[in-house]
């Protein structure tokens, strides 16, 4: 055992990150007495009722030992050692998501489409006996904007596998397919050329990926970009456990759980009657344009599926019709139904989800409604006296306890 200990210690010092497997007929010897950090994996009898054949490794739980029939005339069972680790590619299923791709000139084409649109047509179609149906007016305009977006943009299906490297590009995948095809063909010259092209494509992809990460650190004041670069270097991914099976029972149960407080509300909604001397708020198209230009294009859209980028880039073309919708809503004191809808995204609070309470509901509301709320809020704040406007308040520490 002392000789074995000396040899293994030398190997451990030379290869600090290596995996060591020591197997043999140890009989009554116990290697744990000299190498306590090694783990034994055979837990069954290998000869009669005795466990004589042992397998030690320096990684706990890395392998599974299974008995197999004797080889030849041996009186020992055969020990089959299989890795307990399942590769990430097998454990994690590939994620499939649909993304909207904006090709070159797509935004200009969308602006031209909105510029040539007859917005009065939607208002006239929603007017019945000199009364504008605000729900139909807002819904048809939103549906038309979404239809125009679908016409000028393209939808791509992106499949992300667990072992996929961030620098993999379409050119690298094409070179991989060409290398595999050349290997199957059996032509050595074609295989040599395909391998050279693959190595060249990999070097170029890695160089471009490295330059892209370095550009994220150029602006020290942009913390978002710096954090994005740190995540790219460390390959950090926010853990997002699966929501569960998207069957009807699960979705209905989740919907009932999130709406359990609203189900107890039996008070009917009463529309307030405005005072005769009260002046109805009237928004200006210039203010609506400024609000649309302030939209964060990174924010996720609501159920209307109108991205913030479209509202920001096409603010000049959409400001007029949205101003009319907002003013009609204020005049009728009614918020359009499509503006009040929201997409509820259940985000797991824990790695292991066991009940409905382990989900946090995140509501994605229409971005147009957020702009509407921001305009009304600014009007309300501007109407308040200076001494009643909300200001940051710093309370003494003793008052917080």
C-alpha positions in Angstrom: 0.0 0.0 0.0 2.9 2.3 0.7 4.2 1.8 -2.9 0.8 2.4 -4.3 0.4 5.6 -2.2 3.7 6.9 -3.4 3.0 6.4 -7.1 -0.5 7.9 -6.9 0.7 10.9 -4.9 3.3 11.6 -7.6 0.6 11.4 -10.3 -1.8 13.6 -8.3 0.9 16.3 -7.9 1.7 16.2 -11.7 -1.9 16.1 -13.0 -3.9 18.1 -10.5 -7.1 18.1 -12.5 -6.9 14.5 -13.7 -9.3 11.7 -13.1 -7.7 8.6 -11.5 -9.3 5.1 -11.6 -7.7 2.4 -9.5 -9.1 -1.1 -9.9 -7.9 -4.5 -8.8 -8.3 -7.5 -6.4 -7.6 -5.8 -3.1 -8.6 -8.8 -1.1 -8.4 -7.6 2.6 -6.5 -4.4 1.8 -8.3 -1.1 2.2 -6.9 1.8 0.2 -8.9 4.3 2.2 -6.4 4.0 5.0 -3.7 5.7 2.9 -5.8 7.7 0.4 -8.9 8.8 2.3 -10.0 11.2 -0.5 -10.6 8.4 -3.0 -14.1 6.8 -3.2 -15.0 3.2 -3.7 -17.8 2.3 -6.2 -18.3 -1.5 -6.0 -21.2 -2.3 -3.6 -21.8 -5.9 -4.4 -20.1 -9.3 -3.9 -17.6 -10.2 -6.6 -16.5 -13.6 -5.4 -19.0 -15.7 -3.5 -20.3 -13.5 -0.7 -17.1 -11.3 -0.5 -16.3 -8.1 -2.2 -12.7 -8.5 -3.4 -12.6 -6.5 -6.6 -12.7 -2.8 -5.8 -12.7 0.3 -7.9 -11.5 3.7 -6.5 -11.7 7.1 -8.1 -10.9 10.6 -6.9 -14.4 11.9 -7.8 -17.4 11.0 -5.6 -20.3 9.5 -7.4 -18.7 9.8 -10.8 -19.2 6.1 -11.8 -21.7 3.3 -11.3 -20.5 -0.3 -10.9 -22.7 -3.2 -12.2 -22.0 -7.0 -12.0 -21.5 -8.9 -15.2 -20.9 -12.7 -15.8 -17.5 -14.3 -15.3 -14.9 -14.1 -18.1 -13.7 -17.6 -19.0 -12.8 -19.7 -16.0 -12.4 -16.8 -13.6 -14.0 -17.2 -10.2 -14.5 -13.4 -10.0 -17.5 -11.5 -11.4 -16.8 -9.0 -14.1 -17.3 -5.4 -12.9 -18.7 -3.0 -15.5 -18.0 0.6 -14.7 -20.2 3.3 -16.4 -20.1 7.0 -15.9 -22.9 8.4 -13.7 -22.7 11.7 -15.4 -25.1 12.4 -18.2 -23.9 14.9 -20.7 -25.6 18.3 -20.7 -26.7 17.7 -24.3 -28.7 14.6 -23.2 -30.0 16.1 -19.9 -31.2 19.4 -21.3 -33.5 19.6 -24.3 -32.9 22.2 -26.9 -34.9 25.4 -26.6 -36.9 26.5 -29.6 -38.0 30.1 -29.8 -39.4 32.4 -32.5 -37.8 35.8 -33.0 -38.7 38.6 -35.3 -35.9 39.6 -37.6 -35.7 43.1 -39.1 -34.0 43.0 -42.5 -32.3 45.9 -44.1 -34.9 48.4 -45.2 -37.8 46.8 -43.3 -38.3 49.7 -40.9 -38.3 52.2 -43.8 -40.9 50.1 -45.6 -43.0 50.0 -42.4 -42.8 53.8 -42.1 -43.9 54.2 -45.8 -46.8 51.8 -45.1 -48.0 53.9 -42.1 -47.4 57.1 -44.0 -49.8 56.0 -46.8 -52.4 54.5 -44.5 -55.9 56.1 -44.3 -56.4 56.1 -40.5 -59.7 57.9 -40.8 -61.1 54.7 -42.4 -60.8 52.9 -39.0 -62.6 55.7 -37.2 -65.4 55.8 -39.7 -65.9 52.0 -39.5 -66.1 52.2 -35.7 -68.7 55.0 -35.7 -72.4 54.1 -35.2 -75.0 56.9 -35.1 -72.4 59.6 -34.5 -70.9 57.5 -31.6 -67.4 56.1 -31.8 -67.0 52.6 -30.5 -63.6 53.1 -28.8 -63.0 49.4 -28.2 -63.5 48.6 -31.9 -61.5 51.7 -33.0 -58.4 50.9 -30.8 -58.6 47.1 -31.6 -58.7 47.6 -35.4 -55.9 50.1 -35.4 -53.7 47.8 -33.2 -54.5 44.8 -35.5 -53.6 46.8 -38.6 -50.3 47.8 -37.1 -49.5 44.2 -36.2 -50.4 43.1 -39.7 -48.1 45.6 -41.3 -45.3 44.5 -38.9 -45.8 40.9 -40.0 -45.7 41.9 -43.7 -42.4 43.7 -43.6 -40.5 41.6 -41.1 -39.4 38.0 -41.1 -39.8 35.3 -38.3 -36.9 33.1 -37.6 -36.8 29.8 -35.6 -33.8 29.7 -33.3 -32.8 26.3 -31.8 -30.3 26.6 -28.9 -28.7 23.5 -27.5 -27.2 23.2 -24.1 -23.6 22.6 -25.3 -23.7 25.3 -28.0 -20.8 27.7 -27.9 -21.6 31.4 -28.2 -19.2 31.9 -31.1 -20.9 29.4 -33.3 -22.2 31.1 -36.5 -24.1 30.0 -39.6 -20.8 29.9 -41.5 -19.3 27.5 -38.9 -22.3 25.2 -39.1 -22.1 25.2 -42.9 -18.3 24.3 -42.7 -19.1 21.5 -40.3 -21.7 20.0 -42.7 -19.2 20.3 -45.5 -16.5 18.5 -43.5 -18.9 15.7 -42.5 -20.0 15.3 -46.1 -16.4 15.2 -47.3 -15.6 12.5 -44.7 -18.4 10.3 -45.7 -17.5 10.6 -49.4 -14.0 9.1 -48.7 -12.1 11.6 -50.9 -8.9 12.6 -49.0 -8.3 15.8 -50.9 -11.9 17.0 -50.4 -11.7 16.2 -46.7 -8.4 18.0 -46.3 -9.9 21.1 -48.0 -13.1 20.9 -45.9 -11.0 20.6 -42.6 -8.9 23.7 -43.6 -12.1 25.7 -44.3 -13.6 24.6 -41.0 -10.6 25.7 -39.0 -10.5 29.0 -40.9 -14.2 29.6 -40.1 -13.7 28.7 -36.4 -10.8 31.1 -36.1 -12.7 33.9 -37.8 -15.8 33.3 -35.6 -13.8 33.3 -32.4 -12.0 36.5 -33.4 -15.3 38.2 -34.2 -16.8 37.0 -30.9 -13.8 38.3 -29.0 -14.0 41.7 -30.7 -17.7 41.9 -29.9 -17.1 41.3 -26.2 -14.3 43.8 -26.1 -16.6 46.5 -27.6 -19.0 46.0 -24.6 -16.3 47.4 -22.3 -15.4 50.5 -24.3 -18.0 52.7 -22.6 -17.4 52.6 -18.8 -20.6 54.6 -18.1 -22.8 51.9 -19.8 -23.3 49.5 -16.9 -25.8 47.4 -18.9 -23.2 46.8 -21.6 -20.5 46.0 -19.1 -22.7 43.4 -17.3 -23.5 41.9 -20.7 -19.8 41.5 -21.4 -19.2 39.9 -18.0 -22.0 37.4 -18.5 -20.6 36.6 -22.0 -17.1 36.0 -20.5 -18.3 33.8 -17.6 -21.0 32.2 -19.7 -23.5 33.0 -16.9 -27.1 32.2 -17.6 -29.9 33.1 -15.3 -31.5 29.9 -14.1 -35.0 29.5 -15.4 -36.6 26.3 -14.4 -39.3 25.0 -16.7 -42.8 26.3 -16.0 -44.3 22.8 -16.4 -46.6 21.0 -18.9 -48.6 23.5 -20.8 -51.8 21.5 -20.6 -55.3 23.0 -20.2 -55.7 21.9 -16.6 -52.4 23.5 -15.5 -53.1 26.7 -17.3 -56.7 27.0 -15.9 -55.5 26.2 -12.4 -52.8 28.8 -12.6 -55.3 31.3 -14.0 -57.7 30.6 -11.1 -55.0 30.9 -8.6 -53.7 34.3 -9.9 -57.3 35.6 -10.1 -58.5 34.3 -6.7 -58.7 37.8 -5.2 -60.6 39.3 -8.1 -63.2 36.4 -7.8 -64.1 37.7 -4.3 -64.7 41.2 -5.6 -68.5 41.5 -6.1 -68.6 45.3 -6.3 -69.8 46.3 -9.8 -67.8 48.9 -11.6 -69.5 52.3 -11.7 -68.6 54.9 -14.3 -68.1 58.3 -12.7 -70.1 61.1 -14.3 -67.9 64.1 -15.0 -68.9 67.5 -13.7 -70.5 69.9 -16.2 -67.8 72.5 -15.6 -65.0 70.0 -15.7 -62.8 70.4 -18.8 -61.9 67.1 -20.6 -58.2 66.6 -21.0 -57.1 66.9 -24.6 -53.7 65.6 -25.6 -51.5 67.2 -28.2 -49.9 65.2 -31.1 -46.5 66.7 -30.3 -46.7 65.4 -26.7 -47.7 62.0 -28.0 -44.8 62.0 -30.4 -42.3 62.9 -27.7 -43.7 60.1 -25.5 -43.4 57.5 -28.3 -39.8 58.6 -28.9 -39.0 57.9 -25.3 -40.2 54.2 -25.5 -37.6 51.7 -24.5 -37.2 49.3 -27.4 -36.0 46.6 -25.2 -39.2 46.3 -23.3 -41.4 43.2 -24.1 -44.7 44.0 -25.8 -48.1 43.0 -24.5 -50.7 40.8 -26.1 -51.1 43.2 -29.0 -47.5 42.1 -30.0 -46.5 45.6 -31.1 -42.7 46.1 -30.3 -41.5 49.2 -28.7 -39.1 49.7 -31.5 -41.9 50.1 -34.0 -43.6 52.8 -31.8 -40.3 54.6 -31.4 -39.1 54.5 -35.0 -42.6 55.2 -36.5 -43.6 57.8 -33.9 -44.1 60.4 -36.7 -46.5 58.2 -38.6 -48.4 56.9 -35.6 -48.7 60.0 -33.4 -51.7 61.3 -35.2 -53.9 58.2 -35.0 -52.9 57.4 -31.4 -53.6 61.0 -30.3 -57.1 60.6 -31.7 -57.6 57.3 -29.9 -56.3 58.7 -26.6 -58.5 61.8 -26.9 -61.6 59.8 -27.7 -60.9 57.6 -24.7 -60.6 60.6 -22.5 -63.8 62.2 -23.9 -65.8 59.0 -23.3 -64.0 58.3 -20.0 -63.5 54.7 -21.2 -60.3 52.8 -21.6 -60.3 50.5 -24.7 -60.6 46.8 -23.8 -57.4 45.9 -25.8 -55.4 48.4 -23.8 -56.5 46.8 -20.5 -55.5 43.2 -21.5 -52.2 41.8 -20.4 -50.1 38.6 -21.0 -49.4 36.9 -17.7 -46.0 35.2 -17.6 -45.5 32.8 -14.7 -41.9 33.1 -13.5 -40.8 30.4 -11.0 -39.6 31.6 -7.7 -37.7 28.5 -6.8 -35.6 25.9 -8.7 -38.1 23.2 -7.8 -41.7 24.2 -8.3 -44.2 22.3 -6.2 -47.4 24.4 -6.2 -49.0 27.4 -7.8 -47.7 29.7 -5.1 -44.1 29.0 -6.4 -44.9 31.1 -9.5 -44.7 34.9 -9.6 -47.1 36.5 -12.2 -45.4 39.0 -14.4 -47.9 41.1 -16.4 -46.9 42.4 -19.9 -49.3 45.2 -20.7 -49.5 47.0 -24.1 -46.8 49.6 -24.6 -49.4 52.0 -26.1 -51.3 51.9 -22.8 -48.1 52.7 -20.9 -47.6 55.8 -23.2 -51.2 56.8 -22.5 -50.7 56.5 -18.7 -47.5 58.5 -18.9 -49.2 61.3 -20.7 -52.1 61.4 -18.2 -49.7 61.2 -15.3 -47.6 64.2 -16.5 -50.8 66.2 -16.9 -51.9 65.4 -13.3 -48.5 66.2 -11.9 -48.3 69.5 -13.8 -51.8 70.5 -12.4 -50.7 70.0 -8.8 -49.4 72.9 -6.7 -45.6 73.0 -6.3 -45.8 72.2 -2.6 -47.9 69.0 -3.2 -45.9 67.4 -5.9 -44.3 64.1 -5.0 -40.7 64.5 -3.9 -38.2 62.0 -2.4 -38.5 61.9 1.3 -35.7 60.8 3.6 -37.0 59.6 7.0 -34.7 59.4 10.1 -33.5 56.0 11.0 -35.4 55.9 14.3 -38.7 56.4 12.5 -38.1 53.3 10.3 -38.1 51.0 13.4 
